[in-house]
Amino acid sequence: MANAAEILGDALRRVGYTEDGITELLGDDAYSGGPEDVPTLERRLSDTKLATVVRVLFLQLPASRDAMVRALGRPAVDALGETGFADVGDEVVPRARIVPVDELLVAADGYSLAENDPPEYVAAYSPTSRFLHALTPRRRIDTALDVGTGSGVHALLAAEHARRVIATDVNPRALRFTELNAALNGLTNVETRRGSLFEPVDGERFDLITCNAPYVVSPERRWVYRDAGFEADGLSERIVREAARHLSDDGFASLNVSWVAVDADAPDERVVAWAEETGCDSWILVAEEADPLGHAAAWNAHLSDDPAAFNAALDEWTRYLDAIGARWVADGTVVLHRHGNGAPTTRIDSVDEEELDDAGDQIERAFASRSRLADLPSRKALFDEHVALAAPVRLEHELEPRRNELVDAAAHVSLASGTSSTVETTAEALELVASLDGDLTLGELVADVGDRFSLTPRERSALEREALELVEELLELGAAVLV
């Protein structure tokens, strides 16, 4: 079976079955579409070998065996049947969906059919998968662990930069997909273990831990891939605590979790407490947050075409959230870094999923800078340090008319990649950021900007305060480094 998957993977790569190939064929919305979009996407197919493969394995539509043999070759079509990815007769009828992710091919169950999904449905690459993917460091390491692996996509991503990867899941179908996906991509360093969360790796430690387990705070226990199955946010709390216990020194963990709040004005107290108690440095990146009704509506949107079922679900979910005292529900990624020096620090930011790009390197820089900052004898000692930008940024200075002249309205620095975070500042401080190249100390840069703007002593003092706040923020965001 593994050999068949490897044959199929080689054939798919030869025909150009990649993210770029699919997007060029179907358009930029190919990956965001659902089953309701298939009729439209089908009309965009051309008469090519790649289009035939996309029709079957991406759009989940049948094609003749002869057409698929012409596209992929007979051994690859036979491999589709042997792996169970398709029923192969006179027609090739898909039974799994294969989605290119970066340089990988990831097979899983087909398009989600919401209420008709089986309890052990396995998703290929969901929006939450993408969020975790972008927020995972990718340095070379010895060992990695993917908890609640599903299709195995995060295990496969880790296998490209880790010597050895272990993937765990309670769902045997998920582990089977993971094994086939490893073979589909020619990866031999992924081991699967069946069991709940960290139980299959008791006593072991890892350089990287990823987890996109079912974290949704829900009254239901219907779907293995969605419903947490614990009271309130108990599963997420356990994931954060257990991940910390399984991290090696200098190891990272990126964990998708959800948390509730009894006070909407203090929405993140619980997740901050979990993170602080791990003894690791942490960065909490919030993706979504809502009141109970908003949370219930978002996770039951698949019922919106059936008003009776939708309203019944809203009633059930809001009753449950009220019973557990939840006044606010949020989800996002908790990134942990275990280090042995100094007291652990915690930071929390919101991230726009639409603006999020690969932030792995940014995350490593951010944690390294926080450690360096903690080692400084005082905050003002930063003036004696050399600072350089480490990521592309946009410097924006907004002016507005007032009494026949233009005056400062706003100034901010925005990361042009990664988390795409924005930091508000002043026009003078923007000049300083533009000069962060590591040649001068921060104190020398502040003096230079003060001279250029002919600032008064009071204005220079204000610039010093602004410079410290801004540069600290850029360092903690991983946009700048101490050199």
N, C-alpha and C positions, 0 to 999 in steps of 0.2 A: 504493500500500500504506500509506504514512504517513497519507494522507487517510482511508483506511478505519479505521485504528487510532484516529484522532482522533474520528471519528464514533462508534465503539464506546465510547470513553472518556466522551464526553459523555452517551451513553445510560445507561451504568452509573451515573454520578453522579446522573442524574435519578431513577433508580429507587431510590436510597438504598443502593447497593452500597458500603458502608463498613465499617470495623472495628466500629463501634458497631452498625450494622444487622445484621451477621452474628452478633455476640455476643448481641444481643438475641433473635435468631431461634434460634440453636443452643446457646446457653449459654456460660459462661466457658471451657469446655474446647475450644471449637471450633478454636482455633488450635494447640493442642497435640496434637490427635488425628491419627492416621494412617489408612491405608486400612482397617485392621481396625475402626476406630470408625465408618466410614461407615454401616453398617446402623442403628446406634443414632441417629446424627445425622439420618439421613434421616427417621426417625419423628418428629422434632421440627419438620419442615417444615410450614408452614401453607399455605393455599390463597391465596397472594398473588403478585403479580408478582415481588417481591423473592425469595420462596421459590423460584420457578421458576428465576431466574437463579443463585441460590446452589446449587441442585441441580446445574446444569450446570457452572458455572465454578469453584465452590469444592469441592463434593463429588465432581465428576467423574462424574456420572451423566447418561445421555441424557434428553432431553425431546422432545416433539413440536415440529416447526417452528412449528405454529400457536400453541402455548403460548408459545414464545419470542418470536414476533412480537407477541403480545398484551403481553408483558412489556417488550420493548425497542423494538419498532417494526421494520418490514421493513428499513430501511437498516442498522440495527445488526446484525441477523441476517445480512444479506448480508456485512457487514464481518467477522463472525466467520469466514466461509468464505474471504474474500479474504486475510485475514491468516494463515490456516492455524491459527488458534486452535481451530477446530472443523471437522468435516465436516458440511456442511449439505445434507440431502435432506429426506425426509419427517420424519426425526428430526434433531436437532442432537446430534452425538456429540462430546464435548470432546476436543481434542488438546493442549490446554495448560490450565494452572491459573492463574487470575488472583486474586491475593491483595491486598486493601487493606492498605497499610502507612502509618500516619499518614494524610496526605491523598493519598497516591499509590496508583496501581493498578499492580501488578507481575505481569506474565505470565512464566511459565516452564514447564518440563515439569511433568507431574502429580505426584501422590503418588509418593514414592520406593518402588520395589518391590525395593529391596536388590539381591540377586544378579541380578535381571533388568534393572536400570538399564543403559542403553547407556553406552559409555565417555564420550561427550560430553554426558551428562545435565546439565541446567542447573536448579539449585534456585532457588526464588523467594525465600524469606526463612527461613533456617535459624536455629537457636539462636546459632550463631557470628555470623550477620549481625546479630542483635539485640544481641549483646554489643558489636560494633564500632559499631553505630548509637548506642548509649547513650554510648560513650566517645569521640565525635568532637565537637570544638568546632564551633559553628555561627555564627560571626561573619560579617559581610559581607566578601567577598574578591573578588579579581580572577580568579585561576585556581585550578583544582582538578584533581587527577589521581586516578583510581580504577584500581588495578592488579589484574589478574585479576578483571575486573568481573562475570563470571557473568551474572546476569539484568540487571545494571546498577543494582540497587537503591541502592547507595551513590553511584553517579554521579548518579542522579536526586535523591537527598537533597541532594547537594552543589549540584546545579543550582538549587535553591531559594534559595541564598544566595551563589552564585558567578556572576560574569559569564560565565565560560567553563569547560567541563569536558571533559577528555579521558578516555576509558575504553579500557583495553587488555585484550586477552585473546588466547590462542593458539587458542581454540575459536571457529570461525566461527559456530556455532549460538548461542553466548553473545552475540556481537556483534550478531547478527540480532535476538535478543530485546531487547537493549539499545536498538537503534534503534527497534523497534516500541514498546517501553515509553516511550521519550521522546515518541513521537507520541501514545500512549495518554493521556499526561498533558499534552499541549499544550506540551512543552518543546522549544525550538529551539536551546538552547545546549550540547548534548551532542554531542561528536565521538567516533567510535569509530576505533581503530587496531588492526590485527591484529599480534601479535608477542608475544614472551616478556617478561613482567615490564616492565622499564623500557626495553627496546631501542627501542620505537617513539617514545620521547621523549628520546632521547640529546641531551644538551646543554641541555635545557630545565629551568626551575625553576618551582616552584608554591607557592602560599600554603597549600594544604592537600593532603595525600596520604592516601588511604585504601587499605587492602589487606586483602582477605579471601581471598587466594590459597590453593590447596590446600597446607596446611602439615603434614599428618599424617606423623609419623615412621613409615614403613611399609615392609615388604619388597616390597609390591605396586606395580604400575604400571597398575592396572586402570582407575581412574576419574580423569578430568581434574579433577573438582571436589574430590577428596579426597586422593589420594596425591601427596606432594611430588615424587617422581621424582628426588630428590637423595640422596646418601649422608647418613644420620643427619639432622641438623637444618641441613644446608648451605643449603637453600632459604631458611629463615628468617633465617639469618645474612646471606645476600645481600640479602634484602628490607630488613633494618634498615640495612645499610651503604649500599645504593643509594638508599633513601628520603632519608637524610641528605644525600647528594650532590645530590639534586634539590629540596631545600627552599630557598625564598627566605628572606631575612632576616625574622625574626619569624613564620616559617611553622610550621605544626603538621603532624605525621604521626601517624595512628592505624593501627597495624599488627597484625593477628592473626598470631601466630607460635607455634612450638613449640620446645622445647629439651630437650636430654638432659643428664644428669649422670653422672659416673663414681662419685660419692659421694652417697648419699641424704642425708647430713648436710650437704651443701653443694649444694643442688639448683639454685641459680640463678646459679652462678659464670659460666657461659657467656653467658647473656643479659645479665648485668650488664656483662661485658667488652665485648660488642658495643655496648651502649648508651654506655658511657663512651668508647669509641673514635670515636664519631660526632662528638664536639665539641658535641653538643646537650645541653640539659637533657633528662632522661628520667624517665618514670614507668612502671614495669613493674607491670601489674595482672594477677595470676595468677588464672586461672579454674578450671583443673583440674590435678591432679598425681597421679601414681600410680607404683607399681613396674611393671616390665615386664609382669607377668601382668595387672595391673589395666588397664594401657593397652591391651593386646591384647584383653582381654575387652570393654572399652568400645567399641572400634572394630569389633568383630565381633559385637556383640549381635544384629544382624539374622540371624545364623546359629544363634541359641540354640535354635530349634525343630528343628534338625538336629544331634543330638549328634556324629555322625561328622564333619560338615563343620566344626562349631564347634571340636572338639578338634584337627582338622588345622590350622585357622587359628591356634589358640593355639600349637601346636607351631612353626609356621612363623614367627610373629611373635616369639615369645620366643627362638628360635634366632638370629634376625636381630639383636634387641636385645642379646643376649649377645655376638654377634660384633663389634658396634660398641662394646662396653664400656659400654652404657647400664645404669645401676642405678636410674635415676629418669627419668621423662618428665613434662614440664609444658607447659601451653599457656596463653595469655592474650593481652593486648594491650599492646604497647609504644607509648607516646605520646612523641613527640619534639617539642621546641620549639627552633628555632634562634634564638639571640640572640648579639649581638656583645660582651656585657659580662661580664667575670668568668669564672672557671673553671666548666665545666659540672658539674652536680650530677645524682645519680641517686637515685631512691627506688623501693622495691618494697613492694607491699601485695597481700594476697589479697582477692578480691571474690567475694561470693556471687551467682551468676547469678540466683537466685530473688529476691534483694533489690535488684538493680540497677535503677536508674531513669535517666532522662536526666541525664547528668552533664557535658554539654558546657560549660555555664557554670562549673560547679565546677572543671573542669580548667583553664580559663583563669585563674580566680582563684588556683588553686593554684600555677601556674607564675609568675604575677605576684608573688605573695607570696614565693616562693622567691628571686626576683630582688631584691626589696626587702630581705629578710632578709640576703642576701649583701652588700648595700651598707652595712649597719650597721657602725659602727666596732668594736663588740664585742657579745657576746651580751647583756650587761647593759644595753646601750643600748636594748633593747626596753622596759625599764621607763619610758622617756621617751616612748614612742609611744602614740598613741590607737588602740585596737583595737575593731572592731565585728563582731558576728556578721553573716554574709552569707548564711546558709542556715538553714532551720529545724532545730533540734536537740531531742533529748529528754534531759533531765537525770534520771538515775535513781540513787537512794540506797537501798541495801538494808541492812536491819537484821536481826540475828538475836538470839534470846534467849540470855542467858548470866548465870547466877547471879541470876535473878529481875529482870534488867533487859535492855533492848535496847541492843546495841552495834553499831558500824559493821561491816558485813560487806564491802561493796563499793560503789563509786560509779563511774559512767561517763557519758560524753557520747556520744550516738549521733546521727549525721546522719539526718534524717528523709526524705532524698531522695538522689538521685545514687548514690554508691557505698555509702551506708548504713553507713559505717565507724563503728567504736566505739573510743573512747579511754578507758582506765581512769584514774581520778584519785582525789581525796579529797573528803570532804564539804565541807571548807572551800573547796576549789577550785571545786566546783559553784556555791557562792555567788558566786564571782568571775565565772564564765561567765554567770550570769544577769544580771550587770551590764555585760556587754560591749556598750555602745551607742555608743562613740566619744567620749563627753563627757569622761571622765576619762582620764588616762594609766594605763597598766598599773600603774605604781608607786603611784599614788594609790588605785587599786582594791584593791591588795594591802593597803595601810595601812588602808583602810576595813574590809575583811573582818577584818583582825587586831584592830581595835578592837571590832568587833561580837562576835567570838568570845572577846574578852579573852585573846588568845594571849600566851604567855610569849615572851621574846626568842628562845629556841631554836625554839619553834613557829612564830614569824614567819619565821625563817630558813628553816625547812623549807617553809613556804607559798611563800616567794619562789622556791625551787628548783622546787617543783611548778607554780607559776604559769608560770614560764619554759618548762618542758617542755610543759605543757598548751597554752599559747597558741601556741608554735612549731608543735606538732602540728596544731592547728586551722587555723593559717595555711597550713601545707604541704598540708593536706587540702582547702583551698579552702572551709572552713566559716566562716572569719573573714578580715577584710581589715584592713590598716593604712590609717587615714584621716587 
